[in-house]
Amino acid sequence: MDARLTDTRLDATRLESLLESAKLLSSSLKLEDQLRHLLRTVMGRLLIMRAAVALKDGDELKIALSRGVPGLKAGAVFDATQALELGLDSIHTICDEAGPLGVLALGKPARGALEPGEVDFLEALLSLAAASIANARAHSDVVKSNRALDQKIQELRALLDLVRGLAATIDADEVAQMLMLTLSGRWAVRKHGMLTWKENQPVIARAKGIEIQELETWRGLLDETGNTVEANGFLLFPLRSGETICGMVALGPRPANLPYSTSDLDFCTGLIAQASVALDNAWHFRDTLYRQQLEKELTLAASIQQDLFPKTLPDLRQSDIWARNRQARQVGGDYYDVLPIGACGRDNPHLLCVADISGKGISASLLMANIQATLRALLSSHPALIDLAARTNDLLYASTPGNKYSTAIFVRYDPVSGQCEYVNGGHSDGILLRANGEVEMLTTTGLPIGLFPKREYEVVQFDIHPGDVLMLYSDGVTDACTVDDLEFGVERAVECVRRTVHLPANEILDHVFQSIDEFAAGAPQFDDITVMVLKRTD
């Protein structure tokens, strides 16, 4: 065969390999994946048995990945002399426009020295790898910065919300409840407790997953300097009144035995310090300004709740979604949201949620915040809907008082295919009106969330097609009454959708509220009304 034809074929093969490498390198922003592909390509293409990549870390080169060289451990400082002794006698710089990023150290090829064409291939591959490595490291830095910033923002919001809540109450039990809900909800702690012993004041004793008597035995362990103390797997934080220790907070282990970081401990200490001041104030002023403080509490709770409702709903493919909440009083107990499952994007699956939380006031607002935080945390890991419902139930049960729970309906919606599945935890039946007029109800598939631990939920699947309308709502819709106590009912709700199925979702929503008001004929609204309408478009 003509040598020129052979060279052309080899060049084409190398070009094809480079193109494939470019695709693979650009397909992931994970540095480890890119380095693995780089070594695999170089070693396989050039028949090399030993190789290592070292990347710049400050002013040093550190081993990032090695193959066939047991003496080089990841994280160790790269030493060219040592590499030579271990059989890596060829070192190539990985460099982009900004300068060197690291080196690739190679052993001898099985077939001898590299040919000119192989050298060109290696240089081209390292050039591609340099760009990908720089992108991956930049992405990693951004992710770390965003995570750290997000954590700080969440901590500041939690601290601000607690401080506002504490400033709005002079009730010691309310202060204790807010503190423990915030702490246990922050880290999903299943076991926690609080005990106070201030002289001439009622004892506050709260415990979940631990006996009050055990808390009492730990009083003598508290450090007068205010440092955190560990006892039987619990972290003990002192509560102070002036310079005197007047109580303690005990936090059990986190789920999966995750450690508390230094930042966690500082944040927790700050929250407890704020709560200590609030408790001291409550003990001194518990019999004064009750009516004014109650109004402040309601205003704060209403503000918190309004902040928790989504400002806008996501724009999803082939989907027209609208939702509205109208509270019966200043502070309500309903909640709705549309949350991405995993990554955001108009083509990605989303969770449609409508919930009705027991109780009112600050406790309902905190439980709403707890539900929202729990859902967002769990959805980031793409859980199955059945697991999402069960884990949300267990986390809420573990971090809330026994009389606090929520009915809820969760719908996992794929905007591209229209495929759906739902879990109904003791909530009002959802209404699915088909374009042909047929009605399907999304009935109960389990108990309310947070009511009992270790509950299982049934998942029901369905499809929503162009022209179909799905309405999720709270019982404030069906329980709306006239002055003669005649209820609006499910049938009227279905008829509202049927009459307006040809209209956009926002007009369907307007018609539902208008119909309820016309039916009530001036009778006062005694329960919150929440409605979410999803219309599948062409």
Secondary structure, DSSP 4 states (H G I P E B T S, - for coil): --HHHHHHHHHHHHHHHHHHHHHHHHT---HHHHHHHHHHHHHHHHTBS-EEEEEEETTEEEEEEEES-TT--TTSBP-HHHHHHTT--EEEEEEETTEEEEEEEE--BTTSSPPHHHHHHHHHHHHHHHHHHHHHHHHHHHHHHHHHHHHHHHHHHHHHHHHHHHHT---HHHHHHHHHHHHHHHHT-SSEEEEE--TTS---EEEESS-HHHHHHTGGG--TT---EEETTEEEEEEEETTEEEEEEEE-PPGGGPPPPHHHHHHHHHHHHHHHHHHHHHHHHTTSSHHHHHHHHHHHHHHHHHHHS-SS----TTEEEEEEEE-SSSS--EEEEEEESSS--TTS-EEEEEEEESS-HHHHHHHHHHHHHHHHHHHTT---HHHHHHHHHHHHHHHS-TT--EEEEEEEE-TTT-EEEEEEESPPPEEEE-TTS-EEEE---BPPBTSSSS-----EEEE--TT-EEEEE-HHHHT-B-TT--B-HHHHHHHHHHHHTTS-HHHHHHHHHHHHHHHHTTPPP-S-EEEEEEEE--
